[in-house]
Amino acid sequence: MDASHREAAFHYYVNCLLHIPMELEAFHKEVHVIKQLASSNNININIDRLIHTKRTCTLLDLTTSLHRGGPKNKRLRWVWSPY
């Protein structure tokens, strides 16, 4: 399995961790399990930073109704109308 696929799996784990309501003790236990999985699979990824980044983005999204925007390299497309 490619390294990027392995990292994507950890992004998925953290995303699930942040969207499933749980008590603080259970949250810390799950973080420990995710860190142990990364360590045992020789994946060099900072789980704490990943959690912080995703949590911050989620909380910032809740503060506004405006769209943050998509990828910067997305092409602008035009639709021609006969009117």
Secondary structure, DSSP 8 states (H G I E B T S, - for coil): --HHHHHHHHHHHHHHHHHS---HHHHHHHHHHHHHHHHHTT----HHHHHHHHHHHHHHHHT-SS-----TT----------
